[in-house]
């Protein structure tokens, strides 16, 4: 069953990144760091359109203090690859909230539906578990 969680961003968060709940809160999110167990993934698009001279890659999906919906358990979405990913790989966050392949016995937060290389967006299915 699909969930549609909504949270408040504790800081600006870029598009297509793993996020986690801020410790000690029940509704604030922040970007994941290496090996965190993610609660979901931010949307692929930015809140604002890029203006001349502003790189779209630097615009947040959600701004600090604003409400946002994230992709949660049992949903499909895109996430930025932080390394080479093969279809079917179990994924976890890297230090910047990007998706990287999980090693044996690691906790994972998504499963790749396609392959990708660093910087590309990859289709994933949000699920959690321990890599076999």
N, CA, C and O atoms as a MOPAC input file, in Angstrom:
PM7 MOZYME 1SCF
protein

 N      0.83400 1    -1.18300 1     0.00000 1
 C      0.00000 1     0.00000 1     0.00000 1
 C      0.87100 1     1.23600 1     0.00000 1
 O      1.81600 1     1.32600 1     0.78400 1
 N      0.57600 1     2.17600 1    -0.85200 1
 C      1.36500 1     3.38500 1    -0.99900 1
 C      1.06400 1     4.38400 1     0.11100 1
 O     -0.08200 1     4.54100 1     0.53100 1
 N      2.09800 1     5.04700 1     0.57200 1
 C      1.95400 1     6.08500 1     1.58200 1
 C      2.29400 1     7.42100 1     0.94100 1
 O      3.08400 1     7.46500 1    -0.00200 1
 N      1.71800 1     8.50600 1     1.43000 1
 C      2.02800 1     9.83300 1     0.92500 1
 C      2.40900 1    10.73100 1     2.09300 1
 O      1.66200 1    11.64100 1     2.45200 1
 N      3.57000 1    10.47400 1     2.68400 1
 C      3.94400 1    11.25300 1     3.85400 1
 C      4.24900 1    12.70300 1     3.52500 1
 O      4.75000 1    13.01600 1     2.44500 1
 N      3.94400 1    13.58100 1     4.46200 1
 C      4.26500 1    14.99700 1     4.32900 1
 C      5.02800 1    15.42800 1     5.57000 1
 O      4.66500 1    15.07200 1     6.69100 1
 N      6.07900 1    16.18900 1     5.35900 1
 C      6.96800 1    16.61000 1     6.44100 1
 C      7.31800 1    18.07200 1     6.27500 1
 O      6.87600 1    18.71800 1     5.32400 1
 N      8.11700 1    18.60200 1     7.20300 1
 C      8.66800 1    19.95300 1     7.12600 1
 C     10.17500 1    19.81100 1     7.00200 1
 O     10.79900 1    19.06300 1     7.75400 1
 N     10.75400 1    20.52600 1     6.06000 1
 C     12.20300 1    20.46100 1     5.84200 1
 C     12.94000 1    21.25000 1     6.91800 1
 O     12.58000 1    22.38800 1     7.21900 1
 N     13.97000 1    20.64300 1     7.49300 1
 C     14.76700 1    21.32900 1     8.51500 1
 C     15.82500 1    22.23200 1     7.88700 1
 O     16.41300 1    23.06900 1     8.57200 1
 N     16.06800 1    22.06600 1     6.59000 1
 C     17.02500 1    22.86800 1     5.81800 1
 C     16.62400 1    22.73900 1     4.35200 1
 O     15.76900 1    21.92000 1     4.01500 1
 N     17.23300 1    23.54100 1     3.47800 1
 C     16.99600 1    23.36200 1     2.04800 1
 C     17.47500 1    21.96900 1     1.64600 1
 O     18.56300 1    21.54900 1     2.04200 1
 N     16.67700 1    21.25500 1     0.86800 1
 C     17.03000 1    19.90800 1     0.43400 1
 C     16.89800 1    19.83400 1    -1.08700 1
 O     15.87000 1    20.20700 1    -1.65200 1
 N     17.95000 1    19.34800 1    -1.73300 1
 C     17.97800 1    19.25000 1    -3.19100 1
 C     17.06300 1    18.13400 1    -3.69400 1
 O     16.68500 1    17.24800 1    -2.92600 1
 N     16.70800 1    18.17300 1    -4.97600 1
 C     15.83100 1    17.15300 1    -5.55700 1
 C     16.46700 1    15.76200 1    -5.59400 1
 O     17.68900 1    15.61700 1    -5.63300 1
 N     15.60400 1    14.74600 1    -5.58000 1
 C     15.97600 1    13.34800 1    -5.79700 1
 C     17.05900 1    12.86600 1    -4.83700 1
 O     18.04800 1    12.26700 1    -5.26200 1
 N     16.87200 1    13.12600 1    -3.54300 1
 C     17.82800 1    12.70800 1    -2.51100 1
 C     17.10400 1    11.89100 1    -1.43900 1
 O     15.91900 1    12.09800 1    -1.17700 1
 N     17.84400 1    10.95100 1    -0.82000 1
 C     17.32000 1    10.23500 1     0.33500 1
 C     17.20000 1    11.20600 1     1.50200 1
 O     18.08100 1    12.03900 1     1.71300 1
 N     16.09600 1    11.09800 1     2.27200 1
 C     15.90600 1    11.92000 1     3.46500 1
 C     15.52900 1    11.03600 1     4.65700 1
 O     15.03900 1     9.91800 1     4.49700 1
 N     15.77100 1    11.57200 1     5.85100 1
 C     15.44700 1    10.87000 1     7.09600 1
 C     14.74500 1    11.83700 1     8.02600 1
 O     14.77500 1    13.05000 1     7.82300 1
 N     14.11400 1    11.28600 1     9.04800 1
 C     13.46300 1    12.11300 1    10.06300 1
 C     14.53900 1    12.66600 1    10.98900 1
 O     15.44500 1    11.94100 1    11.39800 1
 N     14.43900 1    13.94700 1    11.31800 1
 C     15.38100 1    14.59000 1    12.23300 1
 C     15.19300 1    13.97300 1    13.61700 1
 O     14.07200 1    13.88700 1    14.11900 1
 N     16.27400 1    13.55500 1    14.21500 1
 C     16.23700 1    12.93600 1    15.54000 1
 C     15.51100 1    13.83100 1    16.54200 1
 O     15.76800 1    15.03300 1    16.60900 1
 N     14.60600 1    13.23900 1    17.31700 1
 C     13.86900 1    13.97700 1    18.33500 1
 C     12.62300 1    14.67700 1    17.81800 1
 O     11.94200 1    15.36400 1    18.57900 1
 N     12.31000 1    14.51200 1    16.52700 1
 C     11.08400 1    15.10200 1    15.97100 1
 C     10.24900 1    13.98700 1    15.35000 1
 O     10.71900 1    12.86100 1    15.18900 1
 N      9.03000 1    14.30800 1    15.01100 1
 C      8.20800 1    13.31700 1    14.32100 1
 C      7.72800 1    13.81200 1    12.96800 1
 O      6.99000 1    13.10900 1    12.27800 1
 N      8.14100 1    15.02200 1    12.57800 1
 C      7.64200 1    15.54900 1    11.30900 1
 C      8.67200 1    16.33800 1    10.50600 1
 O      8.35000 1    16.82200 1     9.42100 1
 N      9.89400 1    16.48200 1    11.00300 1
 C     10.91300 1    17.21500 1    10.25000 1
 C     11.84800 1    16.23300 1     9.55100 1
 O     12.17500 1    15.17500 1    10.08800 1
 N     12.27200 1    16.60500 1     8.33600 1
 C     13.20800 1    15.76400 1     7.60200 1
 C     14.48500 1    16.52600 1     7.29300 1
 O     14.51700 1    17.75600 1     7.27700 1
 N     15.53800 1    15.75200 1     7.04700 1
 C     16.82100 1    16.29200 1     6.61200 1
 C     17.43600 1    15.28900 1     5.64600 1
 O     17.00400 1    14.13900 1     5.56500 1
 N     18.44000 1    15.73600 1     4.92300 1
 C     19.09800 1    14.85800 1     3.96600 1
 C     19.85000 1    13.75400 1     4.70000 1
 O     20.43500 1    13.99000 1     5.75800 1
 N     19.83400 1    12.56900 1     4.14700 1
 C     20.57000 1    11.43900 1     4.72800 1
 C     22.06900 1    11.61300 1     4.51100 1
 O     22.50600 1    12.29000 1     3.58000 1
 N     22.83100 1    10.99500 1     5.37700 1
 C     24.27000 1    10.85700 1     5.19600 1
 C     24.56200 1     9.36900 1     5.07900 1
 O     23.66300 1     8.54000 1     5.22200 1
 N     25.80500 1     9.03600 1     4.82300 1
 C     26.19100 1     7.64900 1     4.55700 1
 C     25.61200 1     6.68100 1     5.58100 1
 O     25.69900 1     6.89600 1     6.79000 1
 N     25.02400 1     5.62000 1     5.06700 1
 C     24.50300 1     4.49000 1     5.83800 1
 C     23.25500 1     4.77200 1     6.66400 1
 O     22.82100 1     3.90100 1     7.41900 1
 N     22.65600 1     5.97100 1     6.54600 1
 C     21.37700 1     6.21700 1     7.22200 1
 C     20.28900 1     5.35800 1     6.58300 1
 O     20.39000 1     4.98800 1     5.41300 1
 N     19.26800 1     5.04900 1     7.34200 1
 C     18.09200 1     4.39000 1     6.80600 1
 C     17.09000 1     5.49200 1     6.45300 1
 O     16.61900 1     6.21200 1     7.33200 1
 N     16.77300 1     5.61700 1     5.17900 1
 C     15.92400 1     6.71600 1     4.70700 1
 C     14.44800 1     6.45100 1     4.96300 1
 O     13.99300 1     5.30700 1     4.96200 1
 N     13.71300 1     7.53400 1     5.18200 1
 C     12.26700 1     7.45100 1     5.29200 1
 C     11.63400 1     7.64400 1     3.91000 1
 O     10.47700 1     7.28200 1     3.69500 1
 N     12.40600 1     8.21800 1     2.97100 1
 C     11.90000 1     8.43800 1     1.62200 1
 C     12.86400 1     9.22100 1     0.76400 1
 O     14.04600 1     9.35300 1     1.08400 1
 N     12.33000 1     9.75100 1    -0.35500 1
 C     13.11600 1    10.46800 1    -1.35100 1
 C     12.37400 1    11.75500 1    -1.71800 1
 O     11.15400 1    11.75200 1    -1.87700 1
 N     13.12500 1    12.85800 1    -1.85100 1
 C     12.50700 1    14.12600 1    -2.26400 1
 C     12.12500 1    14.07200 1    -3.73800 1
 O     12.62100 1    13.23900 1    -4.49600 1
 N     11.23400 1    14.97700 1    -4.12500 1
 C     10.78900 1    15.04000 1    -5.51100 1
 C     11.93700 1    15.36000 1    -6.45800 1
 O     12.95500 1    15.92300 1    -6.05500 1
 N     11.75400 1    14.99100 1    -7.72900 1
 C     12.79100 1    15.16000 1    -8.73800 1
 C     12.93300 1    16.59600 1    -9.21700 1
 O     13.96500 1    16.96100 1    -9.78100 1
 N     11.91700 1    17.40700 1    -9.00000 1
 C     11.94700 1    18.77400 1    -9.51600 1
 C     12.21500 1    19.78700 1    -8.40300 1
 O     12.14600 1    19.46900 1    -7.21500 1
 N     12.52000 1    21.00600 1    -8.82000 1
 C     12.79600 1    22.08800 1    -7.87600 1
 C     11.52800 1    22.87900 1    -7.59200 1
 O     10.56800 1    22.83400 1    -8.36000 1
 N     11.53800 1    23.60400 1    -6.47700 1
 C     10.38400 1    24.44000 1    -6.12100 1
 C     10.25800 1    25.64000 1    -7.04900 1
 O      9.15000 1    26.06700 1    -7.37700 1
 N     11.39700 1    26.18200 1    -7.47000 1
 C     11.42800 1    27.39900 1    -8.28100 1
 C     12.03900 1    27.11900 1    -9.64300 1
 O     12.85600 1    26.21000 1    -9.78700 1
 N     11.64600 1    27.89400 1   -10.63400 1
 C     12.26100 1    27.78700 1   -11.95100 1
 C     13.62100 1    28.47800 1   -11.91400 1
 O     13.80500 1    29.47500 1   -11.21500 1
 N     14.56300 1    27.93800 1   -12.66900 1
 C     15.90000 1    28.53800 1   -12.73400 1
 C     15.83800 1    29.86000 1   -13.48600 1
 O     15.22000 1    29.95000 1   -14.54700 1
 N     16.47300 1    30.87200 1   -12.93900 1
 C     16.58500 1    32.17300 1   -13.59100 1
 C     17.89600 1    32.21200 1   -14.36000 1
 O     18.77800 1    31.39300 1   -14.10600 1
 N     18.04400 1    33.14400 1   -15.29300 1
 C     19.31000 1    33.23300 1   -16.02600 1
 C     20.48900 1    33.35400 1   -15.05200 1
 O     20.45300 1    34.15500 1   -14.11700 1
 N     21.51300 1    32.56400 1   -15.27800 1
 C     22.70900 1    32.60200 1   -14.43700 1
 C     22.63000 1    31.73400 1   -13.19400 1
 O     23.59500 1    31.66100 1   -12.43300 1
 N     21.47400 1    31.06000 1   -12.96900 1
 C     21.31000 1    30.19100 1   -11.80100 1
 C     21.22300 1    28.74900 1   -12.28900 1
 O     20.37100 1    28.42300 1   -13.11600 1
 N     22.09100 1    27.89800 1   -11.78700 1
 C     22.05500 1    26.49400 1   -12.16700 1
 C     20.87600 1    25.80000 1   -11.49600 1
 O     20.70400 1    25.89700 1   -10.28100 1
 N     20.07100 1    25.10800 1   -12.27800 1
 C     18.91600 1    24.39000 1   -11.72800 1
 C     19.36300 1    23.35600 1   -10.70400 1
 O     18.62200 1    23.05700 1    -9.76700 1
 N     20.57400 1    22.80000 1   -10.86800 1
 C     21.08400 1    21.77800 1    -9.94600 1
 C     21.28500 1    22.31900 1    -8.53900 1
 O     21.38800 1    21.54500 1    -7.58700 1
 N     21.34200 1    23.64400 1    -8.39600 1
 C     21.55200 1    24.25300 1    -7.08000 1
 C     20.25300 1    24.69900 1    -6.41100 1
 O     20.27500 1    25.21900 1    -5.29600 1
 N     19.13400 1    24.50000 1    -7.08000 1
 C     17.84100 1    24.90200 1    -6.52500 1
 C     17.25300 1    23.75300 1    -5.71200 1
 O     17.32800 1    22.59700 1    -6.12900 1
 N     16.66800 1    24.06100 1    -4.55300 1
 C     16.12400 1    22.99400 1    -3.70900 1
 C     14.79100 1    22.44700 1    -4.19900 1
 O     14.02300 1    23.12900 1    -4.87800 1
 N     14.54300 1    21.19000 1    -3.83100 1
 C     13.22600 1    20.59600 1    -4.04300 1
 C     12.27400 1    21.14100 1    -2.98600 1
 O     11.07300 1    21.29100 1    -3.21300 1
 N     12.85600 1    21.43400 1    -1.82000 1
 C     12.08200 1    21.98100 1    -0.70500 1
 C     12.97400 1    22.93800 1     0.08900 1
 O     14.15400 1    22.66600 1     0.30900 1
 N     12.39700 1    24.04800 1     0.50700 1
 C     13.14000 1    25.04700 1     1.27500 1
 C     12.93400 1    24.84100 1     2.77000 1
 O     11.90200 1    24.33000 1     3.20600 1
 N     13.91500 1    25.24100 1     3.53100 1
 C     13.88200 1    25.12300 1     4.98700 1
 C     12.58900 1    25.70600 1     5.55900 1
 O     12.18000 1    26.81200 1     5.20400 1
 N     11.96000 1    24.94500 1     6.44700 1
 C     10.75400 1    25.41500 1     7.12200 1
 C      9.46700 1    25.23500 1     6.34400 1
 O      8.39000 1    25.56100 1     6.84400 1
 N      9.56200 1    24.72000 1     5.12800 1
 C      8.34700 1    24.53900 1     4.33800 1
 C      7.89900 1    23.07900 1     4.36300 1
 O      8.69400 1    22.16300 1     4.57500 1
 N      6.62900 1    22.89900 1     4.14600 1
 C      6.04200 1    21.56700 1     4.10800 1
 C      6.36400 1    20.91800 1     2.77400 1
 O      6.40200 1    21.58300 1     1.73900 1
 N      6.59400 1    19.61900 1     2.80900 1
 C      6.88400 1    18.91600 1     1.55900 1
 C      6.37100 1    17.49300 1     1.63100 1
 O      6.28100 1    16.89400 1     2.70300 1
 N      6.04100 1    16.97200 1     0.47700 1
 C      5.68000 1    15.57700 1     0.34400 1
 C      6.90100 1    14.85900 1    -0.19400 1
 O      7.60700 1    15.39100 1    -1.05000 1
 N      7.15400 1    13.67700 1     0.29000 1
 C      8.25200 1    12.87800 1    -0.21400 1
 C      7.70200 1    11.55300 1    -0.73500 1
 O      6.58400 1    11.16000 1    -0.40300 1
 N      8.48800 1    10.88000 1    -1.54200 1
 C      8.13000 1     9.52500 1    -1.93600 1
 C      8.46300 1     8.62200 1    -0.75700 1
 O      9.57500 1     8.66800 1    -0.23200 1
 N      7.50400 1     7.80300 1    -0.34200 1
 C      7.69100 1     6.93600 1     0.80700 1
 C      7.62000 1     5.46600 1     0.43700 1
 O      7.64100 1     5.10600 1    -0.74000 1
 N      7.53600 1     4.62300 1     1.45200 1
 C      7.50900 1     3.17500 1     1.25300 1
 C      6.49300 1     2.75700 1     0.19400 1
 O      5.38300 1     3.28500 1     0.13000 1
 N      6.89600 1     1.80400 1    -0.62700 1
 C      6.06700 1     1.19500 1    -1.66100 1
 C      5.75700 1     2.13300 1    -2.83000 1
 O      4.81900 1     1.88500 1    -3.58900 1
 N      6.53800 1     3.20800 1    -2.98200 1
 C      6.37100 1     4.10500 1    -4.11800 1
 C      7.59000 1     4.01100 1    -5.01500 1
 O      8.68900 1     3.68300 1    -4.56800 1
 N      7.37600 1     4.30600 1    -6.29400 1
 C      8.46400 1     4.38300 1    -7.26200 1
 C      8.78800 1     5.84600 1    -7.51900 1
 O      7.90700 1     6.70500 1    -7.50400 1
 N     10.07800 1     6.11400 1    -7.75500 1
 C     10.50100 1     7.48400 1    -8.03200 1
 C     11.89000 1     7.45900 1    -8.64500 1
 O     12.43400 1     6.39000 1    -8.92100 1
 N     12.46100 1     8.63100 1    -8.85600 1
 C     13.83100 1     8.74900 1    -9.32700 1
 C     14.68900 1     9.31800 1    -8.21900 1
 O     14.23100 1    10.13800 1    -7.42300 1
 N     15.95800 1     8.87100 1    -8.17100 1
 C     16.92800 1     9.39600 1    -7.21700 1
 C     18.25100 1     9.56000 1    -7.94100 1
 O     18.53900 1     8.83300 1    -8.89200 1
 N     19.05200 1    10.50900 1    -7.49600 1
 C     20.35400 1    10.73600 1    -8.10900 1
 C     21.33300 1     9.64500 1    -7.69800 1
 O     21.44700 1     9.31400 1    -6.51700 1
 N     22.03600 1     9.08900 1    -8.67900 1
 C     23.02800 1     8.05400 1    -8.42300 1
 C     24.33300 1     8.67600 1    -7.93800 1
 O     24.82600 1     9.64300 1    -8.51900 1
 N     24.88300 1     8.11300 1    -6.87000 1
 C     26.16400 1     8.56000 1    -6.34000 1
 C     27.29700 1     7.63900 1    -6.75300 1
 O     28.44600 1     7.84400 1    -6.36200 1
 N     26.97400 1     6.62400 1    -7.54500 1
 C     27.94600 1     5.64800 1    -8.03500 1
 C     27.29500 1     4.84100 1    -9.13800 1
 O     26.14900 1     5.10000 1    -9.50500 1
 N     28.00800 1     3.87300 1    -9.66600 1
 C     27.44100 1     3.00400 1   -10.69000 1
 C     26.42500 1     2.05900 1   -10.04200 1
 O     26.71600 1     1.40000 1    -9.04400 1
 N     25.23700 1     2.01000 1   -10.62900 1
 C     24.14300 1     1.20100 1   -10.09200 1
 C     23.67200 1     0.24900 1   -11.17900 1
 O     23.53100 1     0.64000 1   -12.33800 1
 N     23.43200 1    -0.98800 1   -10.80700 1
 C     22.88300 1    -1.96700 1   -11.74200 1
 C     21.42000 1    -2.21700 1   -11.39900 1
 O     21.01200 1    -2.07000 1   -10.24700 1
 N     20.64100 1    -2.59300 1   -12.39300 1
 C     19.23100 1    -2.90300 1   -12.16500 1
 C     19.11600 1    -4.01400 1   -11.13000 1
 O     19.84200 1    -5.00600 1   -11.19500 1
 N     18.21300 1    -3.85200 1   -10.18500 1
 C     17.98900 1    -4.83900 1    -9.13800 1
 C     18.85000 1    -4.65900 1    -7.90500 1
 O     18.67700 1    -5.37900 1    -6.92200 1
 N     19.77900 1    -3.70600 1    -7.93600 1
 C     20.66500 1    -3.48400 1    -6.78300 1
 C     19.89500 1    -2.87600 1    -5.61600 1
 O     18.98500 1    -2.06900 1    -5.80700 1
 N     20.27400 1    -3.27300 1    -4.41500 1
 C     19.75700 1    -2.64400 1    -3.20600 1
 C     20.56500 1    -1.37000 1    -2.97100 1
 O     21.78500 1    -1.36000 1    -3.14000 1
 N     19.87200 1    -0.29000 1    -2.57900 1
 C     20.52300 1     1.01600 1    -2.49000 1
 C     20.43600 1     1.61600 1    -1.10000 1
 O     19.47700 1     1.39100 1    -0.36200 1
 N     21.46600 1     2.38900 1    -0.75800 1
 C     21.52400 1     3.12200 1     0.50500 1
 C     22.06600 1     4.51300 1     0.20100 1
 O     22.58100 1     4.74700 1    -0.89300 1
 N     21.95700 1     5.43500 1     1.14900 1
 C     22.46700 1     6.78800 1     0.92200 1
 C     23.99000 1     6.86400 1     1.03000 1
 O     24.61600 1     6.12400 1     1.79000 1
 N     24.57200 1     7.78700 1     0.24100 1
 C     25.97400 1     8.13400 1     0.43800 1
 C     26.02400 1     9.37300 1     1.32600 1
 O     25.00100 1     9.74400 1     1.90100 1
 N     27.15900 1    10.01200 1     1.45500 1
 C     27.31500 1    11.16600 1     2.35200 1
 C     26.48400 1    12.37500 1     1.92900 1
 O     26.27600 1    13.28900 1     2.72800 1
 N     25.99900 1    12.39200 1     0.66500 1
 C     25.21800 1    13.51900 1     0.14800 1
 C     23.76500 1    13.16100 1    -0.14200 1
 O     23.07800 1    13.91000 1    -0.83700 1
 N     23.28100 1    12.02700 1     0.37600 1
 C     21.90200 1    11.62300 1     0.15400 1
 C     21.64300 1    11.00300 1    -1.20400 1
 O     20.49400 1    10.72900 1    -1.55000 1
 N     22.71300 1    10.77300 1    -1.99400 1
 C     22.56900 1    10.11800 1    -3.29100 1
 C     22.53600 1     8.60500 1    -3.09100 1
 O     22.93300 1     8.10500 1    -2.03800 1
 N     22.06500 1     7.88100 1    -4.09600 1
 C     21.94900 1     6.42400 1    -4.00700 1
 C     23.24300 1     5.73700 1    -4.43000 1
 O     23.82000 1     6.05000 1    -5.47200 1
 N     23.68300 1     4.79700 1    -3.60400 1
 C     24.81500 1     3.93300 1    -3.92800 1
 C     24.42700 1     2.49800 1    -3.58700 1
 O     23.52200 1     2.26100 1    -2.78700 1
 N     25.11800 1     1.54900 1    -4.20200 1
 C     24.82700 1     0.13700 1    -3.96200 1
 C     25.16400 1    -0.23900 1    -2.52200 1
 O     26.21100 1     0.14100 1    -1.99700 1
 N     24.27100 1    -0.98200 1    -1.89800 1
 C     24.50000 1    -1.48600 1    -0.54100 1
 C     25.30800 1    -2.77900 1    -0.62800 1
 O     25.14100 1    -3.56300 1    -1.56200 1
 N     26.17100 1    -2.99100 1     0.33800 1
 C     26.96700 1    -4.21700 1     0.41600 1
 C     26.19100 1    -5.27900 1     1.18700 1
 O     25.14700 1    -4.99500 1     1.77400 1
 N     26.70100 1    -6.48300 1     1.17900 1
 C     26.09100 1    -7.58700 1     1.90000 1
 C     25.91100 1    -7.24200 1     3.37400 1
 O     26.84100 1    -6.74800 1     4.01100 1
 N     24.75400 1    -7.49300 1     3.90800 1
 C     24.30700 1    -7.25300 1     5.29000 1
 C     24.08800 1    -5.77200 1     5.63500 1
 O     23.80400 1    -5.46300 1     6.79200 1
 N     24.21200 1    -4.84200 1     4.66400 1
 C     23.88800 1    -3.42400 1     4.89700 1
 C     22.37600 1    -3.24300 1     4.94700 1
 O     21.64000 1    -3.99200 1     4.30400 1
 N     21.91200 1    -2.25800 1     5.70300 1
 C     20.51600 1    -1.84400 1     5.60900 1
 C     20.36200 1    -1.06900 1     4.30200 1
 O     21.24300 1    -0.29300 1     3.93000 1
 N     19.25200 1    -1.27700 1     3.61100 1
 C     19.01400 1    -0.53900 1     2.36800 1
 C     17.68400 1     0.19200 1     2.45600 1
 O     16.82800 1    -0.13400 1     3.27800 1
 N     17.52700 1     1.21400 1     1.56900 1
 C     16.33300 1     2.04900 1     1.58300 1
 C     15.56000 1     2.03600 1     0.27600 1
 O     14.46800 1     2.59900 1     0.20300 1
 N     16.10800 1     1.40200 1    -0.76400 1
 C     15.42900 1     1.32800 1    -2.06000 1
 C     16.04000 1     0.21600 1    -2.89900 1
 O     17.10600 1    -0.31100 1    -2.58200 1
 N     15.34100 1    -0.13000 1    -3.97700 1
 C     15.84000 1    -1.12800 1    -4.92100 1
 C     15.78400 1    -0.51500 1    -6.31700 1
 O     14.76500 1     0.04600 1    -6.71800 1
 N     16.89300 1    -0.62800 1    -7.05700 1
 C     16.98500 1    -0.03400 1    -8.39700 1
 C     16.11700 1    -0.78900 1    -9.39100 1
 O     16.12400 1    -2.02000 1    -9.42300 1
 N     15.37500 1    -0.05200 1   -10.19500 1
 C     14.56000 1    -0.65000 1   -11.25300 1
 C     15.27800 1    -0.59100 1   -12.58900 1
 O     14.82100 1    -1.17700 1   -13.57100 1
 N     16.42100 1     0.12700 1   -12.62900 1
 C     17.22100 1     0.27800 1   -13.84500 1
 C     18.66000 1     0.55600 1   -13.42100 1
 O     18.94500 1     0.71600 1   -12.23400 1
 N     19.55000 1     0.61100 1   -14.38200 1
 C     20.93500 1     0.94000 1   -14.09400 1
 C     21.20300 1     2.43000 1   -14.30400 1
 O     20.43200 1     3.12000 1   -14.97100 1
 N     22.29900 1     2.91500 1   -13.73000 1
 C     22.68000 1     4.31800 1   -13.88500 1
 C     24.15000 1     4.48100 1   -13.50800 1
 O     24.75100 1     3.60500 1   -12.88500 1
 N     24.71400 1     5.62300 1   -13.90100 1
 C     26.06800 1     5.98900 1   -13.49500 1
 C     25.99800 1     7.26700 1   -12.67700 1
 O     24.95200 1     7.91200 1   -12.60700 1
 N     27.10700 1     7.62700 1   -12.06300 1
 C     27.18100 1     8.81200 1   -11.20300 1
 C     26.53400 1    10.02700 1   -11.86900 1
 O     26.81500 1    10.33400 1   -13.02800 1
 N     25.66800 1    10.71000 1   -11.12700 1
 C     25.04000 1    11.93900 1   -11.59800 1
 C     23.73400 1    11.73700 1   -12.34100 1
 O     22.95200 1    12.68000 1   -12.46500 1
 N     23.47500 1    10.54200 1   -12.83600 1
 C     22.21000 1    10.27400 1   -13.52000 1
 C     21.12200 1    10.01300 1   -12.48400 1
 O     21.40200 1     9.68200 1   -11.33200 1
 N     19.89000 1    10.16900 1   -12.91700 1
 C     18.77300 1     9.78700 1   -12.06200 1
 C     18.36400 1     8.37200 1   -12.43700 1
 O     18.32900 1     8.00700 1   -13.61200 1
 N     18.05500 1     7.58400 1   -11.41600 1
 C     17.71300 1     6.18500 1   -11.61000 1
 C     16.35100 1     5.89800 1   -11.00400 1
 O     16.02800 1     6.39100 1    -9.92300 1
 N     15.55200 1     5.10100 1   -11.70200 1
 C     14.24300 1     4.68800 1   -11.19500 1
 C     14.43600 1     3.68300 1   -10.06100 1
 O     15.17500 1     2.70800 1   -10.20200 1
 N     13.76100 1     3.93300 1    -8.93100 1
 C     13.86000 1     3.03700 1    -7.77900 1
 C     12.47300 1     2.75800 1    -7.20800 1
 O     11.50300 1     3.45800 1    -7.50000 1
 N     12.41300 1     1.72700 1    -6.39700 1
 C     11.22300 1     1.38200 1    -5.63300 1
 C     11.63500 1     1.52200 1    -4.17400 1
 O     12.61400 1     0.91000 1    -3.74800 1
 N     10.89600 1     2.32300 1    -3.39600 1
 C     11.24700 1     2.55500 1    -1.99400 1
 C     10.82000 1     1.35200 1    -1.15500 1
 O      9.63400 1     1.03700 1    -1.05700 1
 N     11.78500 1     0.70200 1    -0.56700 1
 C     11.55800 1    -0.39200 1     0.36500 1
 C     12.74400 1    -0.43500 1     1.31900 1
 O     13.80700 1     0.10600 1     1.01500 1
 N     12.57100 1    -1.06500 1     2.44800 1
 C     13.65300 1    -1.13800 1     3.41800 1
 C     13.90600 1    -2.57200 1     3.80600 1
 O     13.00700 1    -3.41300 1     3.77100 1
 N     15.16000 1    -2.84500 1     4.18300 1
 C     15.51400 1    -4.18100 1     4.62000 1
 C     17.00500 1    -4.28600 1     4.82600 1
 O     17.71200 1    -3.28100 1     4.90000 1
 N     17.47600 1    -5.51900 1     4.91800 1
 C     18.90100 1    -5.80500 1     5.05100 1
 C     19.30900 1    -6.59600 1     3.82100 1
 O     18.67500 1    -7.59200 1     3.47200 1
 N     20.36800 1    -6.14800 1     3.16900 1
 C     20.84500 1    -6.80000 1     1.95300 1
 C     21.22200 1    -8.24600 1     2.22900 1
 O     21.96800 1    -8.52900 1     3.16500 1
 N     20.70600 1    -9.16200 1     1.41400 1
 C     21.02700 1   -10.57700 1     1.61700 1
 C     22.50800 1   -10.86700 1     1.32700 1
 O     22.94800 1   -12.01000 1     1.44900 1

